[in-house]
């Protein structure tokens, strides 16, 4: 079994960690979706094993919830090596990174989540460590300071980022393999949900799985979370986890037919009702719903744009015809939008 340590402790609750951990696949064969990435990883790991060397450094890029941490743990399982887990925000000083690197054993994997949020001094130290397996430690201060080189055991960095464009080129170029994770199709999410339901000992029919999948925003993490909400609803109401139970449960939790939640719909409603469909700047939109601009821009907006409900222009955000149809609003000028209203 792979030895896993966390630096620092995750802010998630113990129950959430246990739940997510129980549903994570243990190897590439069990991992659903991302077929191209799985094939590329399998080739990379087999080649490294055949040459008796540590695998190249790996960068996993993509939106949250698509399996970056899971793939890192799978790499550890496939190679039989221990893995050290940390995050970019935890590495705010070069000394923080030096302490981690100097304690790695030969062949160990170092997983850095949100690697684009590392401090610049730590990034610069990581450049040398990834390329030459050594770091330079400054001893003393002022004119008497000297640089002492410290040799490191061969190791593999697995970086995960939701914003690959923020990585400096020198760091990005030191990764031998970059995997770009894509959103899941509904059919793939149904397979993820079916596996999770078996592990949770939850009897759920195909129609219910399909209903959850369509509301999961192409993201396995969200799919598993919604499945747990359906399980709770079925348990409390002593009913089967069928399609009707899914609809009732997700109605309680404000998840509509497209997967929009309360905040998504609040942003969409503000854009249409308060700003006449736009264009409007993201800061004004955020103030109107009582949220931070960064939250609207990084959490809400990407899904609204991807589903075609909002477009981004040079002048600001604009609601599309599909957005009016989804909320059952008339288009400016009184025209009736094409397409049915999608109620929750």
C-alpha positions in Angstrom: 0.0 0.0 0.0 1.3 3.4 -0.9 2.5 5.6 2.0 0.8 8.9 1.8 1.6 12.0 3.9 -0.1 15.4 3.8 1.7 18.7 4.1 -0.3 20.6 5.5 -3.6 19.0 6.6 -6.4 19.5 4.2 -9.1 22.0 5.2 -11.8 19.5 4.2 -13.7 17.7 7.0 -12.7 14.2 8.0 -16.0 12.8 6.6 -15.4 14.5 3.3 -11.8 13.2 3.0 -13.0 9.6 3.9 -15.8 9.8 1.4 -13.7 11.1 -1.5 -10.9 8.6 -0.6 -13.2 5.6 -0.6 -14.4 6.5 -4.1 -11.0 7.1 -5.7 -9.8 4.4 -8.1 -6.6 2.6 -7.1 -5.1 2.2 -10.6 -5.3 3.3 -14.2 -7.5 0.4 -15.1 -10.2 1.5 -12.7 -10.0 5.2 -13.6 -12.9 6.2 -15.8 -12.6 8.8 -18.5 -9.6 10.8 -19.8 -8.7 8.0 -22.1 -5.8 9.8 -23.9 -4.2 10.9 -20.6 -4.5 7.4 -19.2 -2.7 6.0 -22.3 0.0 8.6 -22.1 0.6 8.0 -18.4 0.7 4.3 -18.8 3.3 4.6 -21.5 5.4 7.0 -19.5 5.4 4.8 -16.4 6.1 1.6 -18.2 9.1 3.2 -20.0 10.5 4.5 -16.7 10.1 1.0 -15.1 11.8 -0.7 -18.0 14.8 1.7 -17.7 14.9 1.5 -13.9 14.6 5.2 -13.5 12.3 7.7 -11.8 9.5 8.9 -14.1 9.7 12.3 -15.7 8.1 15.2 -13.9 4.4 15.4 -14.6 2.1 18.4 -14.8 -1.7 17.8 -14.5 -3.7 20.8 -15.8 -7.4 21.2 -15.9 -10.5 22.5 -14.0 -11.2 21.5 -10.4 -12.7 18.1 -9.7 -11.6 16.1 -12.8 -9.2 13.8 -11.0 -5.8 15.5 -10.8 -5.1 14.4 -7.2 -6.5 10.9 -8.0 -4.1 10.5 -10.9 -1.2 11.5 -8.7 -2.1 8.8 -6.2 -2.5 6.3 -9.0 1.0 7.1 -10.3 2.3 6.3 -6.8 0.3 3.1 -6.7 1.5 2.1 -10.2 5.1 2.8 -9.4 5.0 1.4 -5.9 6.7 4.6 -4.5 5.7 6.7 -1.6 4.1 10.1 -2.3 4.3 13.4 -0.4 1.3 15.7 -0.7 1.6 19.5 -0.4 0.2 22.6 -2.0 1.5 25.8 -3.6 0.1 28.1 -0.9 1.9 26.1 1.7 5.3 26.8 0.0 5.6 30.5 0.6 9.3 30.5 1.4 12.3 28.7 -0.1 13.0 27.2 3.3 9.6 25.5 3.3 10.5 23.8 0.0 14.0 23.0 1.1 12.7 21.1 4.1 10.4 19.0 2.0 13.0 18.3 -0.7 15.8 17.4 1.7 13.6 14.7 3.4 12.6 12.9 0.2 13.8 9.3 -0.2 15.0 8.0 -3.6 12.2 7.5 -6.1 9.6 9.4 -3.9 6.9 11.4 -5.6 6.2 15.0 -4.6 2.7 16.1 -5.4 2.2 19.9 -5.4 -1.4 21.0 -5.7 -2.2 24.4 -7.1 1.5 24.7 -8.1 0.9 28.0 -9.8 0.4 29.6 -6.3 4.0 28.9 -5.0 6.1 31.8 -3.9 8.6 33.0 -6.5 11.6 32.1 -4.3 10.3 28.6 -3.9 9.8 28.3 -7.6 13.3 29.3 -8.4 14.6 26.7 -6.0 12.4 24.1 -7.6 13.9 24.8 -11.0 17.3 23.6 -10.0 15.9 20.7 -7.9 13.8 19.3 -10.8 16.7 19.6 -13.3 19.8 18.7 -11.4 18.4 17.1 -8.2 20.2 19.6 -6.0 19.5 22.8 -4.2 21.7 25.7 -3.0 21.2 26.7 0.6 22.4 30.1 1.8 24.4 30.0 5.1 25.0 33.2 7.0 23.9 36.7 6.2 25.3 39.8 4.5 28.8 39.8 3.0 29.7 36.6 4.8 26.9 34.5 3.3 27.9 31.5 1.4 26.0 29.1 -0.8 26.2 25.4 0.1 25.0 22.9 -2.5 22.9 20.0 -1.2 22.5 16.9 -3.4 19.0 15.4 -3.5 17.8 11.8 -4.1 16.2 11.4 -7.5 12.4 12.2 -7.2 9.5 13.0 -9.4 7.4 16.2 -9.1 3.7 15.9 -9.9 2.2 19.4 -10.2 -1.5 20.1 -10.5 -2.9 23.4 -11.6 -6.3 24.8 -12.5 -4.6 27.8 -14.2 -1.7 26.5 -16.3 -1.3 30.0 -17.9 -0.1 31.4 -14.6 2.9 29.0 -14.4 6.2 30.7 -15.4 7.8 29.3 -18.5 11.0 28.1 -16.8 8.9 25.9 -14.4 6.5 24.6 -17.1 9.4 23.7 -19.3 10.9 21.4 -16.7 7.9 19.0 -16.7 8.6 16.1 -19.1 4.9 15.4 -19.6 1.9 17.7 -19.4 -1.6 16.2 -19.2 -4.6 18.4 -20.1 -7.7 17.0 -18.4 -11.1 17.6 -20.1 -14.6 17.7 -18.8 -16.5 14.4 -18.8 -19.3 13.3 -21.1 -22.5 12.3 -19.5 -21.9 8.6 -20.4 -18.5 8.7 -18.6 -20.1 10.3 -15.6 -22.8 7.6 -15.5 -19.9 5.0 -15.3 -18.3 7.0 -12.5 -21.6 7.1 -10.6 -22.4 3.4 -11.1 -19.0 2.5 -9.6 -19.5 4.9 -6.7 -23.0 3.5 -6.1 -21.6 0.0 -5.8 -19.0 1.1 -3.3 -21.6 2.9 -1.3 -23.9 -0.1 -1.5 -26.6 2.2 -3.0 -29.2 0.6 -5.3 -29.9 3.2 -8.0 -31.4 2.6 -11.5 -29.9 3.7 -14.8 -32.5 6.6 -15.3 -31.5 8.0 -11.9 -27.8 7.8 -12.8 -28.4 9.6 -16.1 -30.3 12.3 -14.3 -27.5 12.9 -11.9 -24.9 12.9 -14.7 -26.7 15.6 -16.7 -26.6 17.9 -13.6 -23.0 17.3 -12.7 -21.4 19.9 -14.9 -19.1 17.3 -16.5 -17.2 16.9 -13.2 -16.8 13.6 -11.3 -16.4 15.4 -8.0 -19.7 17.1 -8.4 -21.3 13.9 -9.6 -20.2 12.0 -6.5 -21.3 14.8 -4.2 -24.8 14.8 -5.8 -25.0 11.1 -5.5 -24.3 11.4 -1.7 -27.2 14.0 -1.5 -29.5 11.6 -3.3 -28.4 8.8 -0.9 -29.2 11.0 2.1 -32.6 11.9 0.6 -33.5 8.3 0.0 -32.4 7.3 3.5 -34.3 10.0 5.3 -37.5 9.5 3.2 -37.2 5.7 3.2 -37.6 5.6 -0.6 -35.7 4.0 -3.5 -33.0 6.1 -5.2 -34.9 6.3 -8.5 -35.2 9.2 -11.0 -38.0 10.8 -9.0 -36.0 10.7 -5.8 -33.1 12.3 -7.7 -35.3 15.2 -8.9 -36.8 15.8 -5.5 -33.4 15.6 -3.8 -31.7 18.0 -6.2 -34.7 20.4 -5.9 -34.0 20.6 -2.2 -30.4 21.4 -2.9 -31.1 24.0 -5.6 -29.5 22.1 -8.4 -31.5 22.6 -11.6 -31.7 20.6 -14.8 -28.5 22.1 -16.3 -26.6 21.8 -13.0 -26.9 25.4 -12.1 -26.9 26.1 -8.3 -28.3 29.0 -6.3 -25.3 31.3 -7.0 -25.2 30.5 -10.7 -28.9 31.4 -11.1 -28.5 34.5 -9.0 -25.8 35.8 -11.3 -27.9 34.9 -14.4 -31.0 36.6 -12.9 -29.0 39.7 -12.0 -27.5 39.9 -15.5 -31.0 39.7 -17.1 -33.2 41.5 -14.6 -30.9 44.2 -13.3 -28.6 44.8 -16.2 -31.1 44.1 -19.1 -28.9 41.2 -20.3 -25.7 43.2 -20.4 -23.0 44.0 -21.2 -21.9 44.5 -17.6 -18.5 44.2 -15.9 -17.8 41.3 -13.6 -17.3 43.6 -10.6 -20.7 45.2 -10.9 -22.2 41.7 -11.4 -20.5 40.4 -8.3 -21.7 43.3 -6.2 -25.2 42.8 -7.3 -25.3 39.2 -5.9 -23.2 40.0 -2.8 -20.1 37.9 -3.9 -16.5 38.6 -4.5 -15.6 39.4 -8.1 -13.0 36.6 -8.1 -15.6 34.0 -7.0 -17.9 35.0 -9.9 -15.1 35.1 -12.4 -13.4 31.8 -11.4 -16.3 29.7 -10.0 -19.5 30.8 -11.6 -18.7 32.3 -15.0 -16.7 29.4 -16.6 -19.7 27.1 -16.4 -22.2 29.7 -17.6 -19.9 30.4 -20.6 -19.3 26.8 -21.3 -23.1 26.0 -21.4 -23.7 28.9 -23.7 -25.8 31.0 -21.2 -23.3 33.9 -21.0 -20.8 35.3 -23.5 -17.8 37.5 -22.7 -17.2 40.6 -24.8 -14.8 43.5 -24.6 -17.6 45.6 -23.0 -18.6 42.9 -20.4 -20.8 39.9 -19.8 -23.9 39.3 -22.0 -26.8 36.9 -21.4 -27.6 34.7 -24.4 -30.9 33.7 -25.8 -30.5 30.3 -24.1 -30.2 32.1 -20.7 -33.5 33.9 -21.3 -35.1 30.6 -22.2 -33.7 28.8 -19.2 -35.1 31.4 -16.8 -38.4 31.8 -18.6 -37.8 35.4 -19.4 -38.9 37.3 -22.5 -36.1 38.7 -24.7 -35.6 42.5 -24.8 -38.4 43.9 -27.0 -40.9 41.3 -25.9 -39.7 38.5 -28.2 -40.2 35.0 -27.0 -36.9 33.1 -26.7 -36.5 29.8 -28.6 -36.2 26.6 -26.6 -38.0 25.3 -23.6 -37.6 26.5 -20.1 -35.6 24.1 -18.0 -37.1 24.0 -14.5 -35.5 22.4 -11.5 
